[in-house]
Amino acid sequence: MVDLIPDDPVIIAIVLILLAIIFFSYLLLRKTILEFRDGMRGNQ
């Protein structure tokens, strides 16, 4: 498992940034979908 981690800090930074983008995109989509569902039900 340790061999899979690259020694290059640039690669590590890129992977962390990509994971952060995916995570925040998921949170934003989830929040939008939940608000949309509440709006369809008529809840304010």
KAFEN-V7625 format. One record per residue. RES is the residue in one small letter. D_LAST is the distance of its C-alpha to the last C-alpha in Angstrom with 2 decimals. Layout:
res=<RES,RES>
d_last=<D_LAST,D_LAST>
//
This chain:
res=<m,v,d,l,i,p,d,d,p,v,i,i,a,i,v,l,i,l,l,a,i,i,f,f,s,y,l,l,l,r,k,t,i,l,e,f,r,d,g,m,r,g,n,q>
d_last=<48.85,50.08,51.91,48.70,47.45,48.85,50.80,49.55,46.91,45.64,44.76,43.04,40.99,40.01,38.94,36.85,35.15,34.44,33.01,30.76,29.53,28.88,27.06,24.73,24.15,23.19,20.70,19.16,19.06,17.62,14.73,14.14,14.53,12.17,9.29,10.65,10.88,7.34,6.69,9.80,8.93,6.35,3.77,0.00>
//
